[in-house]
C-alpha cells in the first residue's frame, strides 16, 4: 500500500447502497479532471484495503468494535507489514 486518496462523496442507489465514489487523488490538480475521479463500488471493493474514518461518523456498533482487543497480524502478513 503506497497511495492515499480522499473520499469526497458517495452516490447511493435507490436502495441506499453505495454504487459510486468521488475520489480526490493525491496526484494534485495537474492530473486528469483536476485530481478528481469517480470509482465504481466494485473497484472500491477490489482495491481499497484501509480507510481512515473520524469516530464521529461511526455507528454505535462500530464504535463498540473499537473497544475490543486488537488482533496482532503476523509480520509476513501483507496487510500488517505494508500498512
Biotite code that builds the C-alpha atoms (Angstrom):
import biotite.structure as struc

atoms = struc.array([
    struc.Atom([0.000, 0.000, 0.000], chain_id="A", res_id=1, res_name="UNK", atom_name="CA", element="C"),
    struc.Atom([1.594, 3.179, -1.132], chain_id="A", res_id=2, res_name="UNK", atom_name="CA", element="C"),
    struc.Atom([-1.053, 5.604, -2.249], chain_id="A", res_id=3, res_name="UNK", atom_name="CA", element="C"),
    struc.Atom([-3.554, 7.848, -0.484], chain_id="A", res_id=4, res_name="UNK", atom_name="CA", element="C"),
    struc.Atom([-6.838, 9.276, -1.717], chain_id="A", res_id=5, res_name="UNK", atom_name="CA", element="C"),
    struc.Atom([-9.602, 11.273, -0.072], chain_id="A", res_id=6, res_name="UNK", atom_name="CA", element="C"),
    struc.Atom([-13.171, 10.053, -0.417], chain_id="A", res_id=7, res_name="UNK", atom_name="CA", element="C"),
    struc.Atom([-15.171, 13.193, -1.136], chain_id="A", res_id=8, res_name="UNK", atom_name="CA", element="C"),
    struc.Atom([-18.596, 11.744, -1.810], chain_id="A", res_id=9, res_name="UNK", atom_name="CA", element="C"),
    struc.Atom([-20.669, 8.679, -2.436], chain_id="A", res_id=10, res_name="UNK", atom_name="CA", element="C"),
    struc.Atom([-23.627, 8.067, -4.739], chain_id="A", res_id=11, res_name="UNK", atom_name="CA", element="C"),
    struc.Atom([-26.351, 5.864, -3.292], chain_id="A", res_id=12, res_name="UNK", atom_name="CA", element="C"),
    struc.Atom([-28.686, 3.828, -5.473], chain_id="A", res_id=13, res_name="UNK", atom_name="CA", element="C"),
    struc.Atom([-32.469, 3.664, -4.915], chain_id="A", res_id=14, res_name="UNK", atom_name="CA", element="C"),
    struc.Atom([-31.947, 1.171, -2.068], chain_id="A", res_id=15, res_name="UNK", atom_name="CA", element="C"),
    struc.Atom([-29.398, 3.390, -0.308], chain_id="A", res_id=16, res_name="UNK", atom_name="CA", element="C"),
    struc.Atom([-26.469, 1.175, -1.318], chain_id="A", res_id=17, res_name="UNK", atom_name="CA", element="C"),
    struc.Atom([-23.229, 2.865, -2.470], chain_id="A", res_id=18, res_name="UNK", atom_name="CA", element="C"),
    struc.Atom([-22.609, 2.404, -6.198], chain_id="A", res_id=19, res_name="UNK", atom_name="CA", element="C"),
    struc.Atom([-20.025, 5.137, -6.993], chain_id="A", res_id=20, res_name="UNK", atom_name="CA", element="C"),
    struc.Atom([-17.409, 7.058, -5.022], chain_id="A", res_id=21, res_name="UNK", atom_name="CA", element="C"),
    struc.Atom([-15.952, 10.503, -5.725], chain_id="A", res_id=22, res_name="UNK", atom_name="CA", element="C"),
    struc.Atom([-12.221, 10.443, -5.003], chain_id="A", res_id=23, res_name="UNK", atom_name="CA", element="C"),
    struc.Atom([-9.678, 13.244, -4.720], chain_id="A", res_id=24, res_name="UNK", atom_name="CA", element="C"),
    struc.Atom([-6.390, 11.749, -5.808], chain_id="A", res_id=25, res_name="UNK", atom_name="CA", element="C"),
    struc.Atom([-3.136, 12.792, -4.137], chain_id="A", res_id=26, res_name="UNK", atom_name="CA", element="C"),
    struc.Atom([-1.532, 13.476, -7.544], chain_id="A", res_id=27, res_name="UNK", atom_name="CA", element="C"),
    struc.Atom([-2.960, 17.007, -7.459], chain_id="A", res_id=28, res_name="UNK", atom_name="CA", element="C"),
    struc.Atom([-4.698, 19.254, -9.960], chain_id="A", res_id=29, res_name="UNK", atom_name="CA", element="C"),
    struc.Atom([-2.168, 18.574, -12.722], chain_id="A", res_id=30, res_name="UNK", atom_name="CA", element="C"),
    struc.Atom([-3.652, 15.118, -13.235], chain_id="A", res_id=31, res_name="UNK", atom_name="CA", element="C"),
    struc.Atom([-6.750, 14.425, -15.279], chain_id="A", res_id=32, res_name="UNK", atom_name="CA", element="C"),
    struc.Atom([-10.013, 16.038, -14.079], chain_id="A", res_id=33, res_name="UNK", atom_name="CA", element="C"),
    struc.Atom([-8.123, 18.341, -11.699], chain_id="A", res_id=34, res_name="UNK", atom_name="CA", element="C"),
    struc.Atom([-7.340, 15.379, -9.441], chain_id="A", res_id=35, res_name="UNK", atom_name="CA", element="C"),
    struc.Atom([-10.906, 14.086, -9.009], chain_id="A", res_id=36, res_name="UNK", atom_name="CA", element="C"),
    struc.Atom([-12.103, 10.680, -10.174], chain_id="A", res_id=37, res_name="UNK", atom_name="CA", element="C"),
    struc.Atom([-15.215, 8.524, -9.878], chain_id="A", res_id=38, res_name="UNK", atom_name="CA", element="C"),
    struc.Atom([-14.772, 4.880, -8.873], chain_id="A", res_id=39, res_name="UNK", atom_name="CA", element="C"),
    struc.Atom([-17.395, 2.165, -9.044], chain_id="A", res_id=40, res_name="UNK", atom_name="CA", element="C"),
    struc.Atom([-18.255, 0.384, -5.823], chain_id="A", res_id=41, res_name="UNK", atom_name="CA", element="C"),
    struc.Atom([-16.819, -2.808, -7.356], chain_id="A", res_id=42, res_name="UNK", atom_name="CA", element="C"),
    struc.Atom([-13.469, -1.017, -7.869], chain_id="A", res_id=43, res_name="UNK", atom_name="CA", element="C"),
    struc.Atom([-13.635, 0.231, -4.285], chain_id="A", res_id=44, res_name="UNK", atom_name="CA", element="C"),
    struc.Atom([-14.248, -3.321, -3.003], chain_id="A", res_id=45, res_name="UNK", atom_name="CA", element="C"),
    struc.Atom([-11.331, -4.715, -5.020], chain_id="A", res_id=46, res_name="UNK", atom_name="CA", element="C"),
    struc.Atom([-8.637, -2.091, -4.438], chain_id="A", res_id=47, res_name="UNK", atom_name="CA", element="C"),
    struc.Atom([-9.311, -0.308, -1.126], chain_id="A", res_id=48, res_name="UNK", atom_name="CA", element="C"),
    struc.Atom([-7.601, -2.076, 1.766], chain_id="A", res_id=49, res_name="UNK", atom_name="CA", element="C"),
    struc.Atom([-7.751, 0.530, 4.507], chain_id="A", res_id=50, res_name="UNK", atom_name="CA", element="C"),
    struc.Atom([-9.862, 3.542, 5.277], chain_id="A", res_id=51, res_name="UNK", atom_name="CA", element="C"),
    struc.Atom([-9.432, 6.171, 7.979], chain_id="A", res_id=52, res_name="UNK", atom_name="CA", element="C"),
    struc.Atom([-12.729, 7.462, 9.354], chain_id="A", res_id=53, res_name="UNK", atom_name="CA", element="C"),
    struc.Atom([-13.353, 10.074, 12.036], chain_id="A", res_id=54, res_name="UNK", atom_name="CA", element="C"),
    struc.Atom([-15.014, 8.339, 15.004], chain_id="A", res_id=55, res_name="UNK", atom_name="CA", element="C"),
    struc.Atom([-17.923, 10.786, 14.961], chain_id="A", res_id=56, res_name="UNK", atom_name="CA", element="C"),
    struc.Atom([-19.125, 9.215, 11.686], chain_id="A", res_id=57, res_name="UNK", atom_name="CA", element="C"),
    struc.Atom([-19.236, 5.664, 13.071], chain_id="A", res_id=58, res_name="UNK", atom_name="CA", element="C"),
    struc.Atom([-22.342, 3.850, 14.226], chain_id="A", res_id=59, res_name="UNK", atom_name="CA", element="C"),
    struc.Atom([-22.618, 2.780, 17.867], chain_id="A", res_id=60, res_name="UNK", atom_name="CA", element="C"),
    struc.Atom([-21.830, -0.822, 16.852], chain_id="A", res_id=61, res_name="UNK", atom_name="CA", element="C"),
    struc.Atom([-18.695, 0.300, 15.006], chain_id="A", res_id=62, res_name="UNK", atom_name="CA", element="C"),
    struc.Atom([-17.554, 2.368, 17.997], chain_id="A", res_id=63, res_name="UNK", atom_name="CA", element="C"),
    struc.Atom([-18.103, -0.665, 20.237], chain_id="A", res_id=64, res_name="UNK", atom_name="CA", element="C"),
    struc.Atom([-15.839, -2.735, 17.966], chain_id="A", res_id=65, res_name="UNK", atom_name="CA", element="C"),
    struc.Atom([-13.028, -0.270, 18.681], chain_id="A", res_id=66, res_name="UNK", atom_name="CA", element="C"),
    struc.Atom([-13.085, -1.245, 22.350], chain_id="A", res_id=67, res_name="UNK", atom_name="CA", element="C"),
    struc.Atom([-12.240, -4.894, 21.619], chain_id="A", res_id=68, res_name="UNK", atom_name="CA", element="C"),
    struc.Atom([-8.704, -6.224, 21.889], chain_id="A", res_id=69, res_name="UNK", atom_name="CA", element="C"),
    struc.Atom([-6.869, -5.723, 18.563], chain_id="A", res_id=70, res_name="UNK", atom_name="CA", element="C"),
    struc.Atom([-5.751, -8.713, 16.508], chain_id="A", res_id=71, res_name="UNK", atom_name="CA", element="C"),
    struc.Atom([-1.989, -8.779, 16.003], chain_id="A", res_id=72, res_name="UNK", atom_name="CA", element="C"),
    struc.Atom([-1.025, -9.731, 12.452], chain_id="A", res_id=73, res_name="UNK", atom_name="CA", element="C"),
    struc.Atom([1.982, -11.892, 11.669], chain_id="A", res_id=74, res_name="UNK", atom_name="CA", element="C"),
    struc.Atom([4.988, -9.955, 10.294], chain_id="A", res_id=75, res_name="UNK", atom_name="CA", element="C"),
    struc.Atom([4.664, -11.717, 6.914], chain_id="A", res_id=76, res_name="UNK", atom_name="CA", element="C"),
    struc.Atom([1.011, -10.710, 6.563], chain_id="A", res_id=77, res_name="UNK", atom_name="CA", element="C"),
    struc.Atom([0.959, -8.104, 3.768], chain_id="A", res_id=78, res_name="UNK", atom_name="CA", element="C"),
    struc.Atom([-1.854, -6.180, 5.387], chain_id="A", res_id=79, res_name="UNK", atom_name="CA", element="C"),
    struc.Atom([0.258, -5.822, 8.510], chain_id="A", res_id=80, res_name="UNK", atom_name="CA", element="C"),
    struc.Atom([3.687, -5.238, 7.034], chain_id="A", res_id=81, res_name="UNK", atom_name="CA", element="C"),
    struc.Atom([2.629, -2.825, 4.306], chain_id="A", res_id=82, res_name="UNK", atom_name="CA", element="C"),
    struc.Atom([0.307, -0.630, 6.321], chain_id="A", res_id=83, res_name="UNK", atom_name="CA", element="C"),
])
